[in-house]
Amino acid sequence: VKVLFRKAVVSTQSTGHNDQNKLIAAICASPIALNQHKINRGRRITCYPALAIRLDGNYKYSSDPVVVDGNMITSRGPGTAFAYGMTLLEQLKGKEVRDRVAKDMLYSS
């Protein structure tokens, strides 16, 4: 993640996606890069709990496993990855597809 902080391409890509209201997704430590690049400050967000302090008060931190706020989806870490994936799928393909895939994978939320 520290490398992501310094990469101009991350800033350019994230800002460009955000300006076009495209989906921005980050899990575990990567929401810290959103803060570094000033993406959607003031919104609800989550990240790996030990790193929440590195959001510098620029977001409304939540301890929810997955947070959706506008075009931004964040999640806490490895233990929330499946719920994060299902949320991404729902945002990209709709609830019907998400429910079908969840059922086929024996996933219950």
C-alpha positions in Angstrom: 0.0 0.0 0.0 2.9 2.4 0.7 3.9 2.1 -2.9 0.4 3.0 -4.0 0.6 6.2 -2.1 3.5 7.4 -4.3 2.1 6.2 -7.7 0.8 9.1 -9.8 -1.1 6.5 -11.9 -3.2 5.5 -8.8 -4.1 9.1 -8.3 -4.9 9.7 -12.0 -6.9 6.5 -12.3 -8.8 6.9 -9.1 -9.6 10.6 -9.7 -10.6 9.8 -13.3 -12.9 7.0 -12.2 -14.4 9.2 -9.5 -14.9 12.2 -11.8 -16.9 9.9 -14.1 -18.8 8.4 -11.2 -17.4 5.0 -11.9 -17.1 2.4 -9.2 -14.1 2.7 -6.8 -13.4 -0.3 -4.6 -10.8 -0.8 -1.9 -10.3 -3.5 0.7 -8.0 -4.0 3.8 -5.2 -1.4 3.7 -6.0 0.0 0.3 -8.6 2.6 1.5 -5.6 4.4 3.0 -4.5 5.1 -0.6 -7.9 6.7 -1.3 -7.1 9.1 1.6 -3.7 9.9 0.3 -5.1 10.8 -3.1 -8.0 12.7 -1.6 -10.7 10.5 -3.1 -14.3 11.0 -1.8 -13.3 12.5 1.5 -16.2 13.0 3.9 -17.9 9.8 2.9 -18.5 6.6 4.9 -15.6 4.2 4.6 -14.0 1.1 6.3 -10.6 -0.5 6.2 -8.4 -2.8 8.2 -9.2 -1.8 11.8 -5.6 -1.1 12.9 -5.2 1.3 10.0 -8.3 3.4 10.6 -6.2 6.1 12.3 -4.4 6.6 9.0 -7.7 7.9 7.5 -6.8 11.1 9.4 -10.4 11.9 10.2 -11.1 12.6 6.5 -13.9 10.0 6.3 -16.8 8.7 8.4 -15.2 5.5 9.6 -17.5 2.5 10.0 -16.8 -0.9 11.5 -19.3 -2.6 9.1 -17.7 -5.4 7.1 -18.5 -3.7 3.8 -19.5 -0.1 3.2 -21.2 1.3 0.1 -21.3 5.1 -0.2 -22.1 6.4 -3.6 -19.7 5.0 -6.1 -17.3 3.8 -3.5 -17.2 0.3 -1.9 -14.8 -0.5 0.9 -14.2 -3.5 3.1 -12.2 -4.4 6.2 -9.9 -7.3 5.2 -9.5 -11.0 4.4 -12.4 -12.1 6.6 -14.8 -9.8 4.8 -13.5 -10.5 1.2 -16.4 -12.8 0.3 -19.1 -10.3 1.4 -17.0 -7.6 -0.5 -17.0 -9.7 -3.6 -20.8 -10.3 -3.4 -21.3 -6.5 -3.0 -19.1 -5.7 -6.0 -21.0 -8.3 -8.0 -24.4 -6.8 -7.0 -23.2 -3.3 -7.9 -21.9 -4.4 -11.3 -24.4 -7.0 -12.4 -27.5 -6.5 -10.1 -29.1 -8.2 -7.2 -30.5 -11.1 -9.3 -27.1 -12.1 -10.6 -25.6 -11.7 -7.1 -28.3 -13.9 -5.6 -27.8 -16.6 -8.2 -24.0 -16.7 -7.8 -24.4 -16.7 -4.0 -26.8 -19.6 -4.1 -24.6 -21.6 -6.5 -21.6 -21.0 -4.2 -23.6 -21.9 -1.1 -23.1 -18.5 0.4 -25.6 -16.9 2.7 -25.2 -13.4 3.9 
